[in-house]
Amino acid sequence: MSQPQLSVVIPAFNEEGNITALLAECVAALRGVVDFEVIFVDDHSRDGTLAALQAAKAHTPELRVIAHETQSGQSTAIRTGVKAARGAWVATLDGDGQNDPADLPKLLAARDAGAPGVKLYAGWRVNRQDTGSKKWASKWANGIRSRLLRDATPDTGCGTKLFERAAFLDLPYFDHMHRYLPALMQRAGWQTVSVPVNHRPRGAGASKYTNLGRALVGVRDLMGVAWLIKRSKLTATRELE
């Protein structure tokens, strides 16, 4: 396989009912648009997710599958995929099918028209297809995060993102870091842009998160990211001829 220009990384945990259709949508959206690979990272699923991915490899040459030997969480699964990626740019989607692969060409077009200093194009779910309680919790969390981190990003929880691989791997790694990518990219001196994207109801299975669980972890993580930003220092450099 030739060197891809884009790597699509999709973390999955117990998503047997969603991944086959999601993979087909990725292929439909990207074939003929860009040279790409799709990397599913199975986070030690207990259903038929891994078997379904193995079967899909027989008819999808762009597919790569990486399996965690222990369940490690979404941020770790994303980082596993990014480290394995061969493309200079990486797109991410959630494994539950709520993110629409048809938005990926839109993100690529935004990148091609964007400034060189923009290293992250973050999806912005303008029409959330979630329960009322989940939408309320997300709005509350986004408001607090925005006021504390001043990252000028309306929606950091959207799984649809496009970023430069090298810039991502230069960020500090910690569990749940995927929720703070705009702030972390800005901390590193890069610009970020939010792009409106589609959002869909979950096709099968159940959410792996609860509002309370997210809130309890989020407060601790938010304070940690704020500390990282406060302690960061950017220094301009030049190399002598």
C-alpha positions in Angstrom: 0.0 0.0 0.0 1.3 3.5 -0.9 1.9 6.1 1.8 -1.5 7.5 2.7 -2.1 11.2 3.0 -4.7 10.8 5.6 -5.1 8.3 8.5 -8.6 7.9 10.0 -8.4 6.7 13.6 -11.5 5.2 15.2 -11.4 3.9 18.8 -14.0 1.2 19.4 -15.2 -0.6 22.5 -18.2 -3.0 22.2 -19.4 -1.5 19.0 -20.1 -4.7 17.0 -23.4 -3.2 15.7 -21.9 0.0 14.3 -18.4 -0.6 12.9 -19.2 -2.3 9.6 -21.5 0.5 8.4 -19.1 3.1 9.8 -16.2 1.6 7.8 -18.3 1.5 4.6 -19.2 5.2 5.1 -15.5 6.1 5.5 -14.6 4.3 2.3 -17.5 5.9 0.4 -16.5 9.4 1.6 -12.8 9.2 0.9 -12.1 6.9 -2.0 -11.2 9.1 -5.0 -10.8 12.1 -2.7 -7.5 11.3 -0.9 -5.1 8.4 -0.4 -6.1 7.1 3.1 -6.1 4.4 5.6 -8.6 3.6 8.3 -7.2 2.4 11.6 -9.7 0.8 14.1 -8.3 0.5 17.6 -10.3 -2.1 19.5 -10.1 -1.3 23.2 -10.4 -5.0 24.4 -14.1 -5.3 23.4 -16.1 -8.1 24.9 -18.5 -8.5 22.0 -17.9 -9.4 18.4 -16.2 -6.1 17.5 -12.8 -7.6 16.8 -14.2 -10.5 14.8 -16.3 -8.1 12.6 -13.2 -6.0 12.0 -11.2 -9.1 11.1 -13.8 -10.1 8.6 -13.9 -6.6 7.0 -10.2 -6.7 6.3 -10.8 -9.3 3.5 -12.6 -6.7 1.4 -11.3 -3.3 2.6 -7.6 -2.9 1.7 -7.5 0.5 3.5 -8.4 -1.1 6.8 -5.9 -1.7 9.6 -6.9 -3.2 13.0 -5.0 -2.8 16.2 -6.2 -4.6 19.4 -5.5 -3.5 23.0 -4.7 -6.5 25.2 -6.4 -4.6 28.1 -9.1 -2.0 28.2 -7.3 1.4 28.3 -9.9 4.1 27.5 -10.6 6.3 24.6 -7.7 8.7 24.8 -5.2 5.8 24.9 -6.9 4.1 22.0 -6.7 7.3 19.9 -3.0 7.7 20.8 -2.4 4.1 19.9 -3.9 4.8 16.5 -2.1 8.0 15.9 1.3 6.5 16.8 0.6 3.7 14.2 -0.7 6.1 11.6 1.3 6.5 8.4 -0.4 9.7 7.2 0.9 13.2 8.1 -2.6 14.2 9.0 -5.0 12.2 11.2 -8.8 12.4 11.4 -10.7 10.8 14.3 -14.3 9.6 14.6 -16.1 7.9 17.5 -16.8 4.2 17.0 -20.5 4.6 17.9 -21.5 5.9 14.4 -22.8 9.2 15.7 -20.0 11.1 13.8 -20.6 11.3 10.0 -17.7 10.3 7.8 -19.2 12.4 5.0 -17.9 15.4 7.0 -14.2 14.3 6.5 -13.9 15.9 3.0 -15.2 19.2 4.5 -12.5 19.1 7.2 -9.9 18.4 4.5 -11.2 21.4 2.4 -11.0 23.6 5.5 -7.4 22.5 6.1 -6.4 23.2 2.5 -7.9 26.7 2.7 -6.5 27.4 6.2 -3.4 29.0 7.5 -0.2 27.0 8.0 -0.4 27.7 11.8 -3.7 25.8 12.1 -3.0 22.3 13.3 -6.4 21.2 14.5 -9.8 21.4 12.8 -12.4 20.4 15.4 -15.9 19.3 14.6 -18.7 21.4 16.1 -22.0 19.5 16.5 -24.5 22.2 15.8 -27.5 19.8 15.9 -26.8 17.3 18.7 -28.7 14.0 18.4 -28.5 13.1 22.1 -30.8 12.9 25.1 -31.8 16.1 26.8 -29.7 15.3 29.9 -26.6 14.6 27.9 -27.0 17.8 25.8 -27.5 19.8 29.0 -24.5 18.3 30.7 -22.3 18.9 27.6 -23.5 22.6 27.4 -22.7 23.0 31.1 -19.2 21.4 30.8 -18.4 23.4 27.6 -19.3 26.6 29.3 -17.1 26.0 32.4 -14.2 24.8 30.2 -14.4 27.8 27.9 -14.4 30.3 30.7 -11.4 28.6 32.5 -9.3 27.6 29.5 -10.3 30.4 27.1 -9.9 28.0 24.1 -12.6 29.7 22.0 -14.0 26.3 21.1 -17.8 25.7 21.3 -17.6 21.9 21.3 -14.6 19.9 22.4 -16.5 16.7 22.9 -17.1 16.0 19.2 -15.1 13.0 18.0 -14.8 14.4 14.5 -11.4 16.0 14.3 -8.6 16.6 11.9 -5.1 17.3 13.1 -1.4 17.1 12.2 0.0 13.9 13.5 3.4 15.4 14.6 1.7 18.2 16.4 -0.6 15.8 18.3 2.3 13.5 19.3 4.1 16.5 20.8 1.3 17.2 23.2 1.4 16.0 26.8 -0.4 12.7 27.1 -2.9 11.8 29.9 -6.2 9.9 30.2 -9.1 11.9 28.7 -6.8 14.3 26.9 -8.9 13.9 23.7 -11.5 16.2 25.3 -9.0 19.1 25.6 -7.2 19.0 22.2 -8.0 22.6 21.2 -6.6 24.0 24.5 -3.6 21.7 24.3 -2.9 22.7 20.7 -3.1 26.3 21.5 -0.8 25.8 24.5 1.7 24.4 22.1 1.5 27.6 20.0 -0.8 26.4 17.2 -4.1 27.7 16.0 -7.4 25.7 16.0 -10.6 26.1 14.0 -14.1 24.8 14.7 -16.0 23.4 11.7 -19.8 22.7 11.9 -20.4 19.0 11.3 -23.3 16.5 11.3 -24.3 14.5 14.3 -26.5 11.4 14.3 -28.3 9.1 16.8 -26.5 6.1 17.9 -27.3 3.2 15.6 -26.8 0.3 18.0 -25.4 -0.5 21.5 -25.2 1.8 24.5 -23.1 4.8 25.5 -20.1 4.0 27.6 -20.3 7.2 29.6 -22.6 8.6 32.2 -23.1 12.3 32.9 -22.0 11.9 36.6 -18.9 10.0 35.6 -17.9 12.5 33.0 -18.4 15.4 35.5 -16.3 13.8 38.3 -13.4 13.1 36.0 -13.9 16.3 34.1 -13.4 18.6 37.1 -10.0 17.0 37.9 -8.9 17.0 34.3 -10.0 20.6 33.8 -7.9 21.8 36.7 -4.9 19.8 35.4 -5.1 21.3 31.9 -5.5 24.8 33.4 -2.3 24.2 35.4 -0.5 23.0 32.3 -1.5 26.2 30.4 -0.4 28.4 33.3 3.0 26.7 33.5 3.7 26.6 29.8 6.3 28.7 28.1 6.8 29.3 24.4 10.2 30.5 23.1 10.9 31.8 19.6 14.2 30.4 18.2 16.4 30.9 15.2 19.3 28.9 13.9 22.5 30.7 13.0 23.8 30.3 9.4 
